[in-house]
């Protein structure tokens, strides 16, 4: 990622790790502030969705990085749209309990 | 309100006049299958041996309306037979030129006229469909030969090309080489699951027209899923502007092979003339139902736009322009701009896929954005509904 430096790569990934850590920690409080009651099933669905999003972005950009630009863009297009649909569905499911 | 009705009636009549004028204009400028046109098509062929042969041909003489003899300078006997055959593809009639040498081998096949959707035709040609017929001896065309399989996702186009090739070859085989080739058999009556689902959907639509049901919501879910799965993904048959243009041009295909379309058309017209309803858009169209399903997922709302009326009229004018241009150029598929094929057949240009992705995402938040603001089929059907409103007043 940083061809002219040996320190920036590790620093980048440390920053990414910290970002992920804060995201996981704050998700619980953010949902609580939003008035959404979570249970194990909902957390599981959120976790699956998070993995799906990561695989979509990771897969697409891996393809792009491996000189398969068209394949990467199509991958991002198809799975990106599916991610948005699943994300909206998941959000509607989560806030349904809030209304209840 | 009265002046609005009068304006709408005037626009309706003007549109009819434009469509009729476009029909005649297209007929006038349509290229005939003249000798000059065929020579021009042959000279533009990318096949090198055709170009080389043309330079060797002293002349090409027409022997029948659909066949030509090619002569080399100084020779009295022809060195090649060039015949034209016609078939029915997805968008209408297509014409093919087949060159056969004096020992009954197919030398080349050139597509000279077609009305197919570009991406479908490109798929068929890229799969080397035509190559399966080249270098064959005409004797190999006798019924038990394994012709190339139809290209998946472009069945009608493949069948149309096959039909055109056979129609070109059969007369030349029979007359010049005394090879008895039978004419293509009439295909069997096609009536399967998609046709049954279509009748069921129309049946439900008509039933709910006249009777209220407590289970309407459940029935609606059933019809949405049935339409998307069976009409969309299994049958892959949606009403498009190119078909509407084809019907206006007089392309009414074989009832046996195209039973689905006749049922679709019959149900649509019946719904309009019985109660003035557009049952195709409301109940059958898989893309419309996809948008409705996504709308239910995302709790889509109809936006309150001040210029909603202007958008509606823009949609109508674009549909009219597409139909008129399709009639003038005698090729409705060229002006057809629907995005359905990207979702149900996975065929289309990059632009089509981008547009499709945007429409799918928008459908989550806005109620049926394609149907209400862009689709050319809905205004075309509304046009027929208007006919009922204007001329068959209750």
Interface residues (C-beta under 8 A of the other chain):
Chain A: X74 X77 X80 X81 X84 X85 X88 X89 X92
Chain B: X294 X297 X298 X299 X353 X354 X357 X360 X361 X364
